[in-house]
Amino acid sequence: MSSFSQAGNDLSAVLKTYTKHWKWFVLCGFLGMVMAFVYLRYATPEYEIQAKIHILDDKNASSELAAFSDLDILGVGGSNKVEDEIEILNSRSNFLEVVEELKLNIKFRVIGKVKSTEIYRQRPFNLNFIVSDSIINESRLSFFVEILDANSFGLRYEEDDPVMKYSFGTNIESPIGNIVLTPNLEYLEAYRGKLLQIDILPVFAVAKGYQAAVLIQSVNDKSNIINLLLNDPIPARGLDVLNGLIRVYNENAIEDKRIIADRTSDFIDDRIKEISRELSSVDQSAQDFKTERGVTDIVNESNIALNLSASSRQQLENARTQLNIAGGMKEYLKEEGGFEVLPSNVGLADPSIANATARYNELALERKRLLKSADSQNPVIVNLDQELSGLKQTISSSLSGIERNLGMEVNNLSSQLSRINSKIYSAPSTTRGLRDIERQQQTTESLFLYLLQKREESQITMASSSPKSKIIDNAYMTSQNPVKPKRTSVYLAFLILGLLVPFGVVYVNDLMDTKIHNKHSLESISKDVPVLGELPSLGKKDKKLIIKDDRSVLAEALRILRTNLDYLIKTKKVGDTGNKNNVVFITSSVPGEGKTFISTNLAMILASTNKKVLLIGADIRNPKFYTFFTGGDIDKMKRPERNKDAGLTEYIFDEKIQAEDIINPMLVHHNTIDVIYSGKIPPNPAELLMSERVGELISSMSQMYDYVIVDTAPMMVVSDTLLISQHADHIVYVTRAGVTEKNAIEFPLQLLDEGKVKNISFVVNDVSLDNLGYGGKYGYGYSKTTKKWWKFS
């Protein structure tokens, strides 16, 4: 239970350290709320804008040539990863297009007394530039415009520059080229007489800012739905930015598909032209053959041989067609010296080439998009070039492999066909020759018609290409209330900040504080040594000596000290030895802690109970009694005239002087006490105090008086008090609040442990009213002190 009680006391002491400064906490908290109000009054609110799109899965149209899927030459289509689409959507080039389209790099602001207000749509005039957009988009300029009337305005480049007057429509020279201001009459009048600041910023800088501000994220890991979020102080601008970003993203995706489709159509056109020439050649051969031989009709002599021959011929022609396409593709690759888009999946049955070509086209488009905002030396472009070169080499190697395989297949089919044709050679040569020409004619015509069909299908697919995303929600405001700043959070933050200021000051003060402040702080380090009491701090106008029947806080504190001292005297009396146990030494660590003040007032409070009290000034190095016992209220009573100026030093030095010769009866504020002054300051005070006469004097005085109060020298400064400490029944060690260091208390405690002194007790002097006793209420309301309103602690 004692540990819990101790913990409770410590917590109570900590709380009291802060609660006694409650007025500072209230004031700083109030100031924090005022600051929060001012901040919210002039802070620029931001509104949350949100949009939502669905990334479409092109499983049925993986490319612009989805019509070739019946030959399986385009591979299997599929949707891009959502993460990749997020990166594409958040690309720098998209934001550059949005900023250029909406002219977000040109900002209009109305200069106010405290803050400026930005204008987005309702601008009083329009800016027109004579120079090209490429120069404007890279420039930075700021100037001020004041609308004078419907036809003129004032312009200056610095706020304090002289105003240059111009008419609307005038060609004005500027650091970035000539500009023309044309009025927007619908909104012009509302801004007459107001100062507007126009800032022209580089497009890339504004785009970079919006790229960082727009948050793009998927709904969850398995979803193709993407949320776009933007906080903007102007809701209309935020709506335009998000809607523009989605539009640019979809338009770029459609443009990519169009480029691939056009390139593929060009490739098919080239093949059609070549096959058309071959078809014309075959037709001419058939015509010449029939004319030369005079053939009009041929009967098939061997249906079985001819059917087998036809089947083998078909396979051979298919293999040759594949070989021809592979050769054409390889020749195209060889002639292509750059990194342009390749025809994708033009008829080769090998899916690896289709996949490699699709990957190459994707990277080629990405490279082309990046070149809009970077040069060819950019590390990203260089890396793409290296990867594209590798892919091109891979495709070329794959085509070479296909050529070899198809060549072997053609050879095998040719050998097989030769064996079959050997059975037909017995037929008339005319029939065989004509049939050969007709088969070649049919095969070439079939391929020609097939390519024509696929060209039309590719154009239809390109014309009907859909965007990559479907808009679920166009950009909209999530709330009519601003999301920044949040009023509750701001008030709470400023309140906490306001409370932290006094808390921090008190905490740091307490952390760095090494002084004694009151009885409680002294008791925490004095161990088992009692603390008799604490005396209040006095003002400059307060009396230094108490009077009879005094009801001041000082008098009440001295009465507590007297009661506790009496308790020690009575409990430590020794039976019938004759020792009255009434000799009390008053000392301290260093000068200035108030031991003389306590000595005199303790003597006064003891004398107020009609006790005989003797006050001895034993601090013979720095005597101060004379400053306390002078004045109109203090009278010396009659005594022998002999040695009237003698004191303790004279008594010790001159054996002829008796104790009664140095005793000075005093009447102080109706209280009678006897005082022995210190006397003249001797050259050897330590040796003088070692005299036996000191002990004799104190012993004899102890028998004559009820109390003997001895004001001694500070113990840590000189050894005087230790030299006479054996004559003391009690030692009252004076500490001063706010002056005495806590580690200075270790000195008397060490002396006590070593047995060099005995019966030590402490007194705290000069304690502030806030730290005194039970809230400074000694006397139960007597002599209350009213503080000024501005004194909080």
RODREN-216732 format. One line per 2 residues: number of its first residue (from 1); for each residue x, y, z of C-alpha. Coordinates in steps of 0.5 Angstrom, whole numbers, plus 2048, in hexadecimal, padded with zeros to 3 digits. Layout:
# RODREN-216732
NUM = X:Y:Z ~ ...
END
This chain:
# RODREN-216732
1 = 800:800:800 ~ 806:805:802
3 = 808:804:7FA ~ 802:806:7F8
5 = 801:80C:7FC ~ 808:80E:7FA
7 = 806:80E:7F3 ~ 800:811:7F4
9 = 803:817:7F8 ~ 809:817:7F2
11 = 803:818:7ED ~ 7FF:81D:7F1
13 = 806:821:7F1 ~ 807:821:7EA
15 = 800:823:7E8 ~ 800:828:7ED
17 = 807:82B:7EA ~ 802:82C:7E3
19 = 7FB:82E:7E6 ~ 7FE:834:7EA
21 = 800:837:7E4 ~ 7F9:835:7E1
23 = 7F8:83D:7DF ~ 7FD:83C:7DA
25 = 7FA:836:7D7 ~ 7F4:839:7D6
27 = 7F7:83F:7D3 ~ 7FB:83B:7CE
29 = 7F5:837:7CD ~ 7F1:83D:7CB
31 = 7F7:840:7C7 ~ 7F7:839:7C3
33 = 7F0:83A:7C2 ~ 7F0:841:7BF
35 = 7F6:83F:7BB ~ 7F2:839:7B8
37 = 7ED:83E:7B7 ~ 7F1:843:7B3
39 = 7F4:83D:7AF ~ 7EE:83A:7AD
41 = 7EB:841:7AB ~ 7F1:842:7A6
43 = 7F3:83B:7A4 ~ 7F1:839:79D
45 = 7EC:833:79D ~ 7ED:82D:799
47 = 7E8:829:796 ~ 7E8:821:794
49 = 7E7:81F:78D ~ 7E6:818:78B
51 = 7E5:814:785 ~ 7E4:80D:784
53 = 7E6:809:77D ~ 7E6:801:77B
55 = 7EC:7FF:777 ~ 7E9:7FA:772
57 = 7EB:7F3:770 ~ 7EC:7F3:769
59 = 7EC:7EB:769 ~ 7E8:7EB:762
61 = 7EC:7F1:75F ~ 7F3:7F0:761
63 = 7F6:7F4:75B ~ 7F3:7F8:755
65 = 7F3:7F1:751 ~ 7EF:7ED:755
67 = 7EC:7EB:74F ~ 7F2:7E6:74E
69 = 7F0:7E2:754 ~ 7EE:7DD:74F
71 = 7F5:7DB:74D ~ 7F8:7DC:754
73 = 7FD:7E1:752 ~ 7FC:7E6:757
75 = 7FC:7E2:75D ~ 7F8:7E2:763
77 = 7F5:7E9:765 ~ 7F5:7EC:76D
79 = 7F4:7F2:771 ~ 7FA:7F6:773
81 = 7FC:7F5:77B ~ 7F8:7FB:77F
83 = 7FF:7FD:782 ~ 801:7FE:77B
85 = 7FB:802:779 ~ 7FC:806:77F
87 = 803:808:77D ~ 801:80A:776
89 = 7FB:80E:779 ~ 800:812:77D
91 = 805:813:778 ~ 808:81A:777
93 = 806:81A:770 ~ 7FF:81A:772
95 = 7FF:81F:777 ~ 803:824:772
97 = 7FD:823:76D ~ 7F8:825:772
99 = 7FC:82B:775 ~ 7FD:82D:76E
101 = 7F6:82C:76C ~ 7F3:830:772
103 = 7F8:835:772 ~ 7F9:833:77A
105 = 800:837:779 ~ 7FD:83D:779
107 = 7FA:840:780 ~ 7F6:846:782
109 = 7F6:848:789 ~ 7F2:84E:78C
111 = 7F7:851:791 ~ 7F3:852:798
113 = 7F5:856:79E ~ 7F7:84F:7A2
115 = 7F7:84A:79C ~ 7F6:849:795
117 = 7F0:845:791 ~ 7F1:841:78B
119 = 7ED:842:785 ~ 7EC:83C:780
121 = 7E6:83D:77C ~ 7E3:844:77D
123 = 7E9:848:77B ~ 7E8:84F:779
125 = 7ED:84F:773 ~ 7F0:84A:76E
127 = 7F8:849:76D ~ 7FA:848:766
129 = 801:847:764 ~ 805:849:75D
131 = 80A:844:75E ~ 809:83D:75D
133 = 806:838:763 ~ 80D:834:763
135 = 810:83B:766 ~ 80B:83D:76B
137 = 80A:836:76D ~ 812:836:770
139 = 811:83D:772 ~ 810:840:779
141 = 80D:847:77A ~ 80A:84B:77F
143 = 806:852:77F ~ 801:856:782
145 = 7FB:859:77E ~ 7F6:85E:781
147 = 7EF:85F:77D ~ 7EE:866:77C
149 = 7E8:866:778 ~ 7E4:862:772
151 = 7EA:864:76D ~ 7F0:865:771
153 = 7F4:862:777 ~ 7FB:863:77A
155 = 801:85E:77A ~ 807:85E:77E
157 = 80C:858:77F ~ 80D:859:787
159 = 808:85B:78C ~ 80C:862:78E
161 = 80D:864:786 ~ 80A:86A:783
163 = 804:868:77F ~ 804:867:777
165 = 7FD:869:774 ~ 7FB:865:76E
167 = 7F5:864:76A ~ 7F2:85D:769
169 = 7F4:85A:763 ~ 7FB:85E:763
171 = 801:85A:761 ~ 805:85A:768
173 = 80C:858:768 ~ 80E:853:76D
175 = 815:84F:76F ~ 812:849:76C
177 = 80F:84C:766 ~ 809:851:764
179 = 803:850:767 ~ 7FC:852:766
181 = 7F6:853:76B ~ 7EF:853:769
183 = 7E9:854:76D ~ 7E4:84F:770
185 = 7DE:854:770 ~ 7DA:84F:774
187 = 7DF:84F:77A ~ 7E3:855:779
189 = 7DE:85A:77D ~ 7DF:856:784
191 = 7E6:857:784 ~ 7E7:85E:782
193 = 7EC:862:787 ~ 7EF:85B:78A
195 = 7F6:859:789 ~ 7F7:852:786
197 = 7FD:84E:785 ~ 7FE:84A:77F
199 = 803:845:780 ~ 806:841:779
201 = 809:83A:77B ~ 80D:835:778
203 = 808:830:775 ~ 80D:82A:778
205 = 80D:82D:77F ~ 805:82D:77F
207 = 805:826:77D ~ 80A:824:782
209 = 805:827:787 ~ 7FF:824:785
211 = 802:81D:784 ~ 804:81D:78B
213 = 7FD:820:78D ~ 7F9:81B:78A
215 = 7F8:814:78D ~ 7F7:80E:789
217 = 7F6:807:78C ~ 7F2:801:78B
219 = 7EC:7FF:78F ~ 7EF:7F9:791
221 = 7F4:7F4:78E ~ 7F0:7F0:78A
223 = 7EB:7F6:787 ~ 7EC:7F9:781
225 = 7E9:7FF:783 ~ 7ED:805:785
227 = 7EC:80B:789 ~ 7EF:812:788
229 = 7EF:817:78D ~ 7F1:81F:78D
231 = 7F1:824:793 ~ 7F0:82B:790
233 = 7EE:832:792 ~ 7EA:833:78C
235 = 7E5:82D:78B ~ 7E4:82F:784
237 = 7EB:82F:782 ~ 7EC:828:786
239 = 7E6:825:782 ~ 7E9:827:77B
241 = 7F0:824:77D ~ 7ED:81D:77F
243 = 7E8:81D:779 ~ 7EE:820:774
245 = 7F2:81B:777 ~ 7EE:815:775
247 = 7EC:818:76E ~ 7F3:818:76C
249 = 7F5:811:76F ~ 7EF:80E:76B
251 = 7F1:812:764 ~ 7F8:810:765
253 = 7F6:809:766 ~ 7F2:80A:75F
255 = 7F8:80D:75C ~ 7FC:808:75D
257 = 7F8:803:75A ~ 7F7:807:754
259 = 7FE:807:753 ~ 7FF:800:753
261 = 7F9:7FF:74F ~ 7FC:803:74A
263 = 802:800:74A ~ 7FF:7F9:749
265 = 7FB:7FC:743 ~ 801:7FE:740
267 = 804:7F8:740 ~ 7FE:7F4:73E
269 = 7FE:7F9:738 ~ 805:7F7:736
271 = 803:7F0:736 ~ 7FD:7F1:732
273 = 801:7F4:72D ~ 806:7EF:72C
275 = 801:7E9:72C ~ 7FD:7ED:727
277 = 803:7ED:722 ~ 804:7E6:723
279 = 7FD:7E4:722 ~ 7FD:7E8:71B
281 = 803:7E4:719 ~ 800:7DE:71B
283 = 7F9:7E0:717 ~ 7FE:7E2:711
285 = 801:7DB:711 ~ 7FB:7D8:711
287 = 7F8:7DC:70B ~ 7FF:7DB:707
289 = 7FF:7D3:709 ~ 7F8:7D2:706
291 = 7F9:7D7:700 ~ 800:7D3:6FE
293 = 7FD:7CC:6FF ~ 7F6:7CE:6FD
295 = 7F3:7CB:703 ~ 7EB:7CC:705
297 = 7EA:7C6:70A ~ 7ED:7C1:70D
299 = 7EB:7BB:711 ~ 7EE:7B8:717
301 = 7F1:7B1:715 ~ 7F3:7AF:71C
303 = 7EE:7B2:722 ~ 7F2:7AE:727
305 = 7F9:7B1:725 ~ 7F6:7B8:724
307 = 7F3:7B8:72A ~ 7F9:7B6:72E
309 = 7FD:7BB:72A ~ 7F8:7C1:72B
311 = 7F9:7BF:733 ~ 800:7BF:733
313 = 800:7C5:72E ~ 7FC:7C9:733
315 = 800:7C7:739 ~ 806:7C9:735
317 = 803:7D0:733 ~ 801:7D1:73A
319 = 808:7D0:73C ~ 80B:7D4:737
321 = 806:7DA:739 ~ 809:7D9:740
323 = 810:7DA:73D ~ 80E:7DF:739
325 = 80B:7E3:73F ~ 811:7E2:743
327 = 816:7E4:73E ~ 812:7EA:73D
329 = 811:7EC:744 ~ 819:7EA:745
331 = 81B:7EF:73F ~ 816:7F4:742
333 = 81A:7F4:749 ~ 820:7F4:745
335 = 81E:7FB:742 ~ 81B:7FE:748
337 = 821:801:74B ~ 81E:805:751
339 = 819:803:756 ~ 812:804:752
341 = 80C:800:754 ~ 80C:7F9:750
343 = 807:7F5:74D ~ 804:7F1:752
345 = 802:7EA:750 ~ 801:7EA:749
347 = 800:7E2:748 ~ 806:7DF:74B
349 = 803:7D9:74F ~ 809:7D9:754
351 = 806:7DC:75A ~ 80D:7DE:75D
353 = 80E:7E3:757 ~ 807:7E6:759
355 = 808:7E7:760 ~ 80F:7EA:75F
357 = 80C:7EF:759 ~ 807:7F1:75E
359 = 80C:7F2:764 ~ 810:7F6:75F
361 = 80A:7FB:75C ~ 809:7FC:764
363 = 810:7FE:765 ~ 810:802:75F
365 = 80A:806:760 ~ 80C:808:768
367 = 813:80A:765 ~ 80F:80F:760
369 = 80B:811:766 ~ 811:813:76A
371 = 815:816:764 ~ 80F:81C:765
373 = 812:81E:76C ~ 819:81B:76B
375 = 81F:81A:766 ~ 822:814:764
377 = 828:815:769 ~ 823:814:76F
379 = 825:80D:773 ~ 81E:80B:772
381 = 81E:80C:76A ~ 825:808:76A
383 = 823:802:76E ~ 81C:802:769
385 = 821:802:763 ~ 825:7FC:766
387 = 81F:7F8:767 ~ 81C:7FA:761
389 = 822:7F8:75D ~ 822:7F1:761
391 = 81B:7F0:75F ~ 81D:7F2:758
393 = 822:7ED:758 ~ 81E:7E7:75B
395 = 819:7E8:756 ~ 81E:7E8:750
397 = 821:7E2:753 ~ 81A:7DF:754
399 = 818:7E0:74D ~ 81F:7DD:74A
401 = 81D:7D7:74E ~ 816:7D7:74B
403 = 819:7D8:744 ~ 81D:7D2:745
405 = 818:7CD:748 ~ 813:7CF:742
407 = 819:7CE:73D ~ 819:7C7:740
409 = 812:7C6:73F ~ 812:7C9:738
411 = 817:7C4:736 ~ 813:7BE:739
413 = 80D:7C0:736 ~ 810:7C1:72F
415 = 813:7BA:730 ~ 80C:7B7:732
417 = 809:7BB:72C ~ 80E:7B9:727
419 = 80D:7B2:729 ~ 805:7B3:728
421 = 806:7B7:721 ~ 80A:7B1:71F
423 = 804:7AD:71E ~ 801:7B3:71A
425 = 807:7B3:715 ~ 804:7AE:711
427 = 7FE:7B2:710 ~ 7FE:7B7:70A
429 = 803:7BD:70C ~ 7FE:7C2:70A
431 = 7F9:7C0:70F ~ 7FF:7C0:714
433 = 801:7C7:712 ~ 7FA:7CA:712
435 = 7F9:7C7:719 ~ 7FF:7C9:71C
437 = 7FD:7D0:71A ~ 7F6:7D0:71C
439 = 7F8:7CE:723 ~ 7FE:7D3:724
441 = 7F8:7D8:721 ~ 7F3:7D6:727
443 = 7F8:7D6:72C ~ 7FB:7DD:72B
445 = 7F4:7E0:72A ~ 7F1:7DD:730
447 = 7F7:7E0:734 ~ 7F6:7E7:730
449 = 7EE:7E7:732 ~ 7F0:7E5:739
451 = 7F5:7EB:73A ~ 7EF:7EF:737
453 = 7EA:7ED:73C ~ 7EF:7EE:742
455 = 7F1:7F5:740 ~ 7EA:7F7:740
457 = 7E9:7F3:747 ~ 7EF:7F7:74A
459 = 7EC:7FE:748 ~ 7E5:7FC:74B
461 = 7E9:7FA:751 ~ 7ED:800:751
463 = 7E7:805:750 ~ 7E3:801:756
465 = 7E9:801:75B ~ 7E6:803:762
467 = 7EA:806:767 ~ 7EE:803:76C
469 = 7E9:805:772 ~ 7E2:806:773
471 = 7E0:80C:778 ~ 7DC:80A:77E
473 = 7DC:810:781 ~ 7DE:817:77E
475 = 7E2:81C:782 ~ 7DD:81E:788
477 = 7DE:822:78F ~ 7DD:81C:794
479 = 7DB:822:799 ~ 7D9:829:799
481 = 7DD:82A:79F ~ 7E4:82B:79E
483 = 7E9:825:7A0 ~ 7EF:82A:7A2
485 = 7EF:82D:7A7 ~ 7EB:829:7AC
487 = 7E8:82E:7B1 ~ 7E8:829:7B7
489 = 7EF:826:7B5 ~ 7F2:82D:7B5
491 = 7EE:82F:7BB ~ 7F0:829:7BF
493 = 7F8:82A:7BC ~ 7F8:831:7BE
495 = 7F5:830:7C5 ~ 7FA:82A:7C6
497 = 800:82F:7C4 ~ 7FD:834:7C8
499 = 7FD:830:7CE ~ 804:82D:7CD
501 = 807:833:7CD ~ 806:834:7D5
503 = 807:82D:7D6 ~ 80E:82D:7D2
505 = 810:833:7D6 ~ 80E:830:7DD
507 = 811:829:7DB ~ 817:82C:7D9
509 = 817:831:7DF ~ 816:82B:7E3
511 = 81B:827:7E0 ~ 821:82C:7E0
513 = 81F:82E:7E7 ~ 824:82C:7ED
515 = 821:830:7F2 ~ 81D:82F:7F8
517 = 816:833:7F8 ~ 812:830:7FE
519 = 812:82C:804 ~ 80F:826:7FF
521 = 815:826:7FA ~ 81A:827:800
523 = 817:821:804 ~ 818:81C:7FD
525 = 81F:81D:7FE ~ 820:81E:806
527 = 81F:817:807 ~ 81D:816:80F
529 = 81F:81D:811 ~ 819:821:813
531 = 817:827:80F ~ 814:82C:815
533 = 811:831:810 ~ 811:836:80A
535 = 811:83D:80B ~ 80D:841:805
537 = 811:846:800 ~ 810:84D:802
539 = 80F:854:7FE ~ 813:85A:7FE
541 = 80E:85D:803 ~ 80D:858:807
543 = 810:858:80E ~ 816:854:810
545 = 814:853:817 ~ 80E:850:81A
547 = 80A:854:81F ~ 806:852:825
549 = 7FF:84E:823 ~ 801:84E:81C
551 = 7FD:84A:818 ~ 801:84B:811
553 = 803:845:80D ~ 80A:846:810
555 = 807:846:817 ~ 803:83F:816
557 = 809:83C:812 ~ 80D:83E:818
559 = 808:83B:81D ~ 808:834:819
561 = 810:835:81A ~ 810:836:821
563 = 80B:830:822 ~ 80F:82B:81F
565 = 816:82E:822 ~ 812:82D:829
567 = 810:826:827 ~ 818:824:826
569 = 81A:828:82C ~ 815:824:830
571 = 816:81D:82D ~ 81E:81E:82E
573 = 81E:820:835 ~ 822:81C:83A
575 = 81F:81A:840 ~ 822:81E:846
577 = 829:81F:843 ~ 828:827:844
579 = 828:828:83C ~ 823:82C:83A
581 = 824:82A:832 ~ 822:831:830
583 = 828:833:82C ~ 826:834:825
585 = 82C:835:820 ~ 829:839:819
587 = 82E:838:813 ~ 82D:837:80C
589 = 832:835:806 ~ 834:83C:803
591 = 832:843:805 ~ 82C:846:803
593 = 827:840:804 ~ 824:844:80A
595 = 827:841:810 ~ 827:847:814
597 = 820:849:812 ~ 81E:842:815
599 = 822:843:81B ~ 81F:84A:81D
601 = 818:848:81B ~ 818:841:81F
603 = 81B:845:825 ~ 815:84A:824
605 = 810:845:823 ~ 812:841:829
607 = 812:847:82E ~ 80B:848:82C
609 = 809:842:830 ~ 80C:846:836
611 = 813:842:836 ~ 81A:844:838
613 = 81D:844:831 ~ 825:846:830
615 = 827:847:829 ~ 82F:846:828
617 = 832:849:821 ~ 837:843:820
619 = 839:845:819 ~ 83F:84A:81B
621 = 841:84A:814 ~ 83B:84D:811
623 = 837:850:816 ~ 830:852:814
625 = 82C:853:81B ~ 82D:85B:81B
627 = 829:85B:814 ~ 823:858:818
629 = 823:85B:81E ~ 823:863:81C
631 = 81D:867:81C ~ 818:86B:81F
633 = 814:865:822 ~ 81A:862:825
635 = 81D:864:82C ~ 822:862:830
637 = 821:861:837 ~ 825:864:83D
639 = 82B:860:83E ~ 832:861:841
641 = 836:867:83D ~ 83C:862:83E
643 = 83F:860:837 ~ 838:861:834
645 = 83B:860:82D ~ 83E:859:82F
647 = 83C:853:82B ~ 83D:84C:82A
649 = 844:84D:828 ~ 846:852:82D
651 = 843:84D:832 ~ 848:847:830
653 = 84E:84B:82F ~ 84D:84F:836
655 = 84C:84A:83C ~ 84B:851:840
657 = 844:852:83C ~ 83E:84E:83F
659 = 838:84B:83C ~ 834:850:83F
661 = 838:855:83C ~ 836:854:835
663 = 82F:852:835 ~ 82B:857:832
665 = 823:857:834 ~ 81F:859:82E
667 = 818:85B:82E ~ 816:85A:827
669 = 80E:85B:825 ~ 80C:85A:82C
671 = 810:853:82C ~ 816:853:831
673 = 81C:84F:82F ~ 824:84F:831
675 = 829:850:82C ~ 830:84E:82C
677 = 833:852:826 ~ 839:84F:822
679 = 83E:854:824 ~ 844:857:820
681 = 846:852:81A ~ 84D:84F:81C
683 = 853:84D:818 ~ 852:846:81A
685 = 84B:844:81B ~ 84C:83C:81B
687 = 851:83C:820 ~ 84D:841:824
689 = 847:83D:824 ~ 84B:837:827
691 = 84C:83A:82D ~ 849:837:833
693 = 845:83D:835 ~ 840:83C:82F
695 = 83E:835:833 ~ 83E:838:839
697 = 839:83E:837 ~ 834:83A:833
699 = 834:835:839 ~ 833:83A:83E
701 = 82E:83E:83A ~ 82A:837:838
703 = 828:837:840 ~ 826:83E:840
705 = 822:83E:83A ~ 81C:83A:838
707 = 81F:83B:831 ~ 826:83C:82E
709 = 826:83E:827 ~ 82D:83E:823
711 = 82E:841:81D ~ 834:83E:81A
713 = 838:83E:813 ~ 836:83A:80D
715 = 839:833:80E ~ 83B:832:806
717 = 83F:839:806 ~ 843:839:80D
719 = 845:834:812 ~ 842:838:818
721 = 83C:835:819 ~ 83F:82E:819
723 = 844:830:81F ~ 83E:832:823
725 = 839:82D:821 ~ 83A:828:827
727 = 837:82E:82B ~ 830:82E:828
729 = 82A:829:82A ~ 827:82B:823
731 = 829:82D:81C ~ 824:830:818
733 = 827:830:811 ~ 824:836:80D
735 = 823:835:805 ~ 820:83A:800
737 = 81B:839:7FB ~ 81D:83A:7F4
739 = 825:83B:7F7 ~ 827:835:7FA
741 = 829:82F:7F6 ~ 827:828:7F7
743 = 82E:825:7F7 ~ 82F:82A:7FD
745 = 82B:826:801 ~ 830:821:801
747 = 835:824:805 ~ 831:825:80C
749 = 82E:81E:80B ~ 835:81B:80A
751 = 838:81F:810 ~ 832:81C:814
753 = 834:815:811 ~ 83B:816:813
755 = 839:818:81A ~ 83C:81F:819
757 = 835:822:81B ~ 82F:820:81E
759 = 828:821:81F ~ 827:825:818
761 = 821:827:815 ~ 81F:82C:80F
763 = 81B:832:80E ~ 819:835:807
765 = 819:83C:807 ~ 817:841:801
767 = 811:83C:7FF ~ 80D:83F:7FA
769 = 805:840:7FC ~ 803:83B:7F6
771 = 808:835:7F9 ~ 807:837:800
773 = 804:832:805 ~ 7FC:831:803
775 = 7FC:836:7FD ~ 7FF:83B:801
777 = 7F9:83B:806 ~ 7FC:83C:80C
779 = 7F8:83F:811 ~ 7F2:83D:80E
781 = 7F0:843:80A ~ 7F4:848:80E
783 = 7F8:84D:80B ~ 7F6:84B:804
785 = 7FA:84E:7FE ~ 7F7:850:7F8
787 = 7FB:84F:7F1 ~ 7FA:853:7EB
789 = 7F6:851:7E6 ~ 7FD:850:7E1
791 = 800:84C:7E7 ~ 7FF:844:7E5
793 = 804:841:7E9
END
